[in-house]
Amino acid sequence: MKTMDRRDFISRAAAAGTTLGLSFPAMATPFSQSPIKIGIVGLDTSHSPAFAKYFNVTDTSGDFRVVAAYPHGSKDIASSVSRIPKYTDEVKGYGVSVVDSIQKLLTMVDAVLLETNDGRLHKEQAFQILQARKPVFIDKPVAASLSDVFGIYDKARELNVPVFSSSSLRYMKTAQDVRYQNVIGNVLGADTFSPATLEPTHPDLFWYGIHGVEILFTVMGAGCESVTRFNKDNMDVVVGLWADGRIGTFRGTREGKHDYGGTAFGSSGNLVLGPFDGYDGLAVKIAEFFKTKKSPVDEKETLEIYAFMEAAHESKRHRGKSVSLKEVSPK
């Protein structure tokens, strides 16, 4: 994430389809010990030192402590690999021990932040965490394929281990106000935008466009049935049709100013979404998740976000054909 886009903000803060899934129950009881010991898997993203700073410095409750981190991490995405030494030094500065394996980390912690920037590694890494029965926040993308996304949630449900995944853009105040404070009445539709830079190892929108897609689903909610994608080298426009007849659109940009936002249209007014107002909103929700072991975002909605992006990828392959989310989702 480049540009004061989101990555700059985080780095500075650290240094300074409606049947896509069923929610799994939370584990029986919350943690009784304090602080809750947190481990980080993956030091190839600026999110890792940002979280270490939040839990070890910004949050003064004494309820949490990042105690261990495993650095790896993508092995072949240069923009990720090159960051590991710098972010390793940063987390050490917050009192975090760096270990040489995920298994070692799991013996030291109560909960895990899966931060590896490369979604191709997430299924293998997440399965180790789930087998150890550790609640896990999985940073975007949940995985680098829709089948792996479903596989992770299937395993979590099988083992009854809570999982939470979200972009920080979900917790922009304006988006939350539309969703939960009824500030524009019933949501009739929405247009959102974010950068949508591409990484050849991931489906197009999984890598970065997910930020704007998550804004769209935050205000619209689940229930998208089909998507149509219009693709050019410098941008994408994805139009989603919801089961109740509403239309939501996402514009992903690859030139011009990188920014995040949109417009939500309601029965009693319209509201401009944005600006990106920081990382703490997501961190607060992760903290609540680690305490309660209940995800603040329903599994069904998260799975639908990834099905939306996969359907958009399929639409591109078929030159703008409308594609249903059911068509691309694992059976």
C-alpha positions in Angstrom: 0.0 0.0 0.0 1.7 3.1 -1.1 0.9 6.7 -1.1 -0.9 9.7 3.0 -2.5 6.7 1.8 -3.2 3.8 4.2 0.2 2.2 4.2 1.9 5.5 5.0 -0.5 6.1 7.8 0.1 2.7 9.3 3.9 2.8 8.8 4.1 6.2 10.5 1.8 5.1 13.3 4.0 2.0 13.9 7.2 3.9 13.8 5.8 6.8 15.6 -25.0 -15.8 -2.7 -26.9 -15.5 0.3 -26.1 -19.1 1.2 -22.4 -18.7 1.3 -21.9 -20.0 4.8 -23.1 -20.6 8.3 -21.6 -18.8 11.4 -19.7 -21.0 13.7 -20.3 -20.7 17.5 -17.8 -18.9 19.7 -15.6 -21.0 21.9 -17.1 -21.7 25.3 -15.6 -19.1 27.6 -13.5 -15.9 27.2 -9.9 -15.8 28.5 -9.6 -15.4 32.2 -5.9 -14.5 32.3 -4.5 -11.0 31.8 -2.9 -9.9 29.7 -4.0 -12.0 26.7 -0.7 -12.9 25.0 -0.8 -12.3 21.3 1.5 -13.7 18.6 2.1 -12.3 15.1 2.7 -14.5 12.1 4.3 -12.6 9.3 6.6 -9.5 9.5 6.4 -8.7 5.7 3.7 -6.0 6.2 3.5 -2.6 7.9 0.4 -3.9 9.7 2.6 -6.0 12.0 4.5 -3.3 13.7 1.3 -1.2 13.8 -0.5 -3.9 15.7 2.5 -4.4 18.0 2.6 -0.7 18.8 -1.2 -0.6 19.4 -1.3 -3.5 21.8 2.0 -2.8 23.6 2.0 1.0 23.7 -1.3 2.7 22.6 -3.7 0.4 24.5 -3.1 1.1 28.2 -5.7 -1.4 29.6 -3.1 -4.0 30.4 -5.4 -6.6 28.9 -3.2 -7.4 25.9 0.5 -8.0 25.1 2.1 -8.9 21.8 4.8 -11.3 23.0 6.1 -13.2 20.0 6.4 -12.9 16.2 7.4 -15.3 13.4 8.8 -13.3 10.5 7.9 -15.3 7.4 6.3 -14.1 5.3 6.2 -14.2 1.6 9.2 -15.8 0.0 8.9 -14.4 -3.5 6.9 -11.2 -3.5 9.8 -8.7 -3.5 7.8 -5.8 -2.1 7.0 -8.0 0.9 10.3 -9.9 1.4 12.3 -6.7 1.4 10.3 -5.3 4.4 11.0 -8.2 6.8 14.3 -6.9 8.3 12.9 -3.5 9.0 9.6 -4.7 10.5 11.5 -7.3 12.5 13.6 -4.5 14.1 10.4 -2.5 14.8 8.5 -5.2 16.6 11.6 -6.0 18.7 11.5 -2.3 19.7 8.1 -2.9 21.2 9.4 -5.8 23.3 8.3 -8.6 21.0 10.4 -11.8 20.9 11.1 -13.1 17.3 10.9 -16.9 17.0 11.9 -19.3 14.3 8.7 -21.3 13.8 5.0 -21.0 14.1 4.9 -24.0 16.3 7.2 -22.2 18.8 5.1 -19.1 18.7 1.9 -21.1 19.4 3.4 -22.4 22.7 3.8 -18.8 23.9 0.5 -17.2 23.0 -3.3 -17.2 23.6 -4.3 -15.6 20.3 -2.8 -14.9 16.9 -2.6 -12.1 14.3 -2.0 -13.8 10.9 -0.4 -10.9 9.1 1.6 -12.7 6.3 1.1 -10.4 3.3 1.0 -13.3 0.9 -2.4 -15.0 0.9 -1.0 -18.1 -0.7 0.5 -19.1 2.6 -2.5 -18.4 4.7 -4.2 -21.8 4.5 -1.2 -23.7 5.7 -0.4 -21.2 8.4 -4.0 -20.8 9.5 -4.4 -24.6 9.8 -1.5 -24.7 12.3 -3.1 -22.0 14.3 -6.5 -23.6 14.2 -5.2 -27.0 15.2 -3.7 -25.3 18.2 -7.1 -23.9 19.1 -5.9 -20.3 19.0 -8.4 -17.6 18.0 -7.0 -15.9 14.9 -7.5 -12.6 13.1 -6.5 -13.1 9.5 -5.4 -9.9 7.7 -6.4 -9.3 4.1 -6.6 -11.3 2.0 -8.0 -14.3 3.9 -6.3 -16.4 1.2 -5.2 -16.2 -2.4 -8.0 -18.3 -3.8 -11.7 -18.6 -3.0 -11.4 -22.4 -2.3 -8.7 -21.7 0.3 -10.9 -19.0 1.9 -13.7 -21.5 2.3 -11.3 -24.1 3.4 -10.0 -22.0 6.3 -13.5 -21.2 7.5 -14.6 -24.8 7.1 -11.7 -25.9 9.2 -12.4 -23.2 11.8 -16.0 -24.4 12.0 -15.0 -28.0 12.3 -12.6 -27.3 15.2 -14.9 -24.7 16.7 -12.1 -22.0 16.7 -13.2 -18.4 16.1 -11.8 -16.5 13.1 -12.2 -12.8 12.2 -11.0 -11.1 9.0 -11.6 -7.5 7.9 -10.0 -4.5 6.2 -9.6 -1.5 8.4 -11.7 0.4 5.9 -14.8 -1.3 7.3 -14.3 0.7 10.4 -14.4 4.2 8.8 -16.8 6.1 11.0 -19.0 7.1 8.1 -19.4 3.5 6.9 -20.2 2.4 10.5 -22.8 5.2 10.9 -24.6 4.1 7.7 -24.6 0.5 8.8 -25.5 0.8 12.5 -26.7 4.3 13.2 -29.3 4.6 10.5 -28.0 8.0 9.5 -29.4 7.8 6.0 -32.4 5.5 6.7 -32.6 2.4 4.6 -29.6 1.9 2.3 -30.8 2.0 -1.3 -27.4 1.6 -2.9 -23.8 2.6 -2.8 -20.7 3.5 -4.9 -17.3 2.9 -3.3 -13.7 3.2 -4.5 -10.2 2.4 -3.4 -6.8 1.6 -5.1 -6.8 -1.8 -6.8 -3.2 -2.5 -7.5 -2.5 -6.0 -8.9 -0.2 -8.8 -7.8 0.1 -11.6 -10.4 0.0 -14.4 -7.7 -3.4 -13.3 -6.5 -6.9 -12.9 -8.1 -7.0 -9.2 -9.1 -9.2 -7.7 -6.3 -8.0 -10.0 -3.5 -4.6 -8.2 -3.3 -5.8 -4.6 -2.7 -9.2 -3.9 -4.2 -10.7 -5.7 -1.2 -10.4 -2.5 0.7 -13.1 -0.7 -1.4 -15.1 -3.9 -1.7 -15.2 -4.2 2.1 -16.5 -0.6 2.3 -19.3 -1.6 -0.2 -20.3 -4.6 1.9 -20.1 -2.6 5.1 -22.9 -0.3 4.0 -24.9 -2.6 1.8 -24.7 -5.8 3.9 -24.7 -9.3 2.4 -27.1 -10.5 -0.3 -25.3 -9.8 -3.6 -26.3 -12.3 -6.3 -24.3 -11.4 -9.3 -21.6 -9.1 -10.6 -20.5 -7.6 -13.9 -16.9 -6.2 -14.2 -15.7 -3.5 -16.6 -11.9 -3.7 -16.8 -9.2 -1.4 -18.2 -5.5 -1.2 -17.4 -5.9 1.8 -15.2 -9.2 0.9 -13.4 -12.0 -1.6 -12.8 -15.7 -1.0 -12.2 -17.6 -3.8 -10.7 -21.4 -3.6 -10.5 -23.2 -5.9 -8.0 -26.9 -6.8 -8.1 -28.3 -7.6 -4.7 -31.2 -10.0 -4.2 -33.6 -7.3 -3.1 -33.0 -5.3 -6.3 -30.4 -2.8 -4.9 -27.2 -2.1 -6.9 -23.8 -1.4 -5.5 -20.7 -0.5 -7.4 -16.9 -0.6 -6.7 -14.3 1.4 -8.6 -10.7 0.2 -8.3 -8.1 2.7 -9.4 -4.5 2.1 -10.6 -3.6 5.7 -11.5 -4.3 9.1 -10.1 -4.6 9.9 -6.4 -4.9 6.7 -4.3 -7.8 7.3 -2.0 -10.7 5.5 -0.2 -14.3 6.3 0.1 -17.6 6.5 -1.8 -21.2 7.5 -1.5 -24.1 5.7 0.2 -27.6 6.4 -0.9 -30.5 6.1 1.6 -34.2 6.6 2.0 -33.7 9.7 4.1 -30.5 11.1 2.5 -27.1 10.4 1.0 -23.7 10.4 2.7 -20.1 10.7 1.5 -18.0 7.8 2.8 -14.6 8.6 4.1 -12.0 9.7 4.7 -9.9 6.8 6.0 -9.7 7.8 9.6 -7.1 5.5 11.1 -6.3 2.0 12.1 -7.5 2.0 15.7 -11.1 1.2 14.9 -10.0 -2.2 13.6 -7.6 -2.8 16.4 -10.3 -2.1 18.9 -12.5 -4.8 17.2 -9.7 -7.3 17.2 -9.2 -6.7 21.0 -12.9 -7.3 21.5 -12.7 -10.5 19.4 -9.8 -11.8 21.4 -11.7 -11.2 24.6 -15.1 -12.6 23.6 -14.0 -15.1 20.9 -16.9 -13.9 18.7 -16.2 -12.3 15.3 -17.7 -8.9 14.9 -18.3 -9.7 11.2 -20.5 -12.6 10.3 -18.7 -15.4 8.5 -21.4 -15.3 5.7 -20.6 -11.7 4.9 -16.9 -12.3 4.8 -17.3 -15.3 2.5 -19.6 -13.3 0.2 -17.0 -10.5 -0.1 -14.5 -13.1 -1.5 -17.1 -14.7 -3.7 -17.9 -11.2 -5.1 -14.3 -10.6 -6.0 -13.9 -14.1 -7.5 -17.1 -13.5 -9.6 -15.6 -10.2 -10.7 -12.4 -12.1 -11.8 -14.6 -14.6 -13.7 -16.5 -11.7 -15.3 -13.2 -10.3 -16.5 -12.2 -13.7 -18.0 -15.5 -13.6 -19.9 -15.2 -10.0 -21.1 -17.8 -8.5 -18.9 -20.3 -11.3 -18.7 -22.6 -11.2 -15.6 -21.5 -13.9 -13.2 -23.5 -15.2 -10.2 -21.8 -15.7 -6.8 -23.2 -19.2 -6.6 -21.5 -20.1 -9.9 -18.0 -19.5 -8.5 -18.5 -20.6 -4.9 -17.4 -24.1 -3.7 -20.4 -26.4 -3.6 
